[in-house]
Amino acid sequence: MSMRQFANSLSIIQRNEHTNRAAALVRHLLWQARKLGSPWPIRRRLSRSVLMDDEPGGVIGLVNMLGLYDFNNMNFVQQVLGQGGVFVDVGANIGAYTLIASENAATTVISLEPNPTAFRKLERNVALNMRRNVIPVNRAASSRAGALCMTNNGADPTNRILAEGDAAARTIMVEVDMLDAICRAHGAMPTLIKIDVEGHEPQVLEGAAECLEASIACIVENGDRRSVIDIMQMRGMRGPFYYRHRLGCLQTNPQPLAEDAVFIGPRFEAVLPNIRVGAG
């Protein structure tokens, strides 16, 4: 691990409000020692689930260090789906959010992951936890159906759909479809959507008009971008907000360790009156 990476890890630990910082640092140092020669795969507890990966870094490294690495948003998922519903995980990677949502057997989870390496690990984690309420889908969501080029760095969570004229050393063509079409095909419109696709979020939203109308909330990576806000406002969604679980509210200011933005639909406050909206 480079000094820059180590310094970044220390910064994440320091800014996290919900983890014992000393314990997190010890776990992280032991993790670095394990990476030098201990066998993989490795399993780590995540809420009431077990996440497994056969290489260090990425999502499982964050789970090792912080547990619920998106403490607020992962709790938000559990809060919104407390009585069940449909969760659509766009950019599921190896399945952390999918596992969190599927802990409630009354929830149906549709998990989209186009990268074949990450998808195999997603399926493995779903099977490991015996989650029969998860539908893994090996494709990407976008504004149209077809195929697009994306980076192919194994299960790296920063794999992304390449914009026109963009290039990368390792790429792969992946199937894409509109999120509306994918959800219609599985007979389930979302209660809650999570979109984390490394810059392709506006295109996903453009193909999700029916899904956004059906949902009460949507978590969007880099949701403070004007392109995202404009689409959400056009679809009748309010935000961006940032969930503070221990305060039970959606605030307009990000958390100290920033998490992805939350947008809410017109029915949100009627369905979840216990979550205050708009606090500064």
Secondary structure, 3 states (H helix, E strand, C coil): CCHHHHHHHHHHHHHCCCCCHHHHHHHHHHHHHHHCCCCCCEEEEECCEEEEECCCCHHHHHHHHHCCCCHHHHHHHHHHCCCCEEEEEECCCCCHHHHHHHCCCCEEEEEECCCHHHHHHHHHHHHHCCCCCEEEECCEEECCCEEEEEECCCCCCCCCECCCCCCCCCEEEEEEEEHHHHHHHCCCCCCEEEECCCCCHHHHHHCCHHHHHHCCEEEECCCCCHHHHHHHHHCCCEEEEEEEHHHCEEECCCCCCCCCEEEECCCHHHHCCCCEEEEC
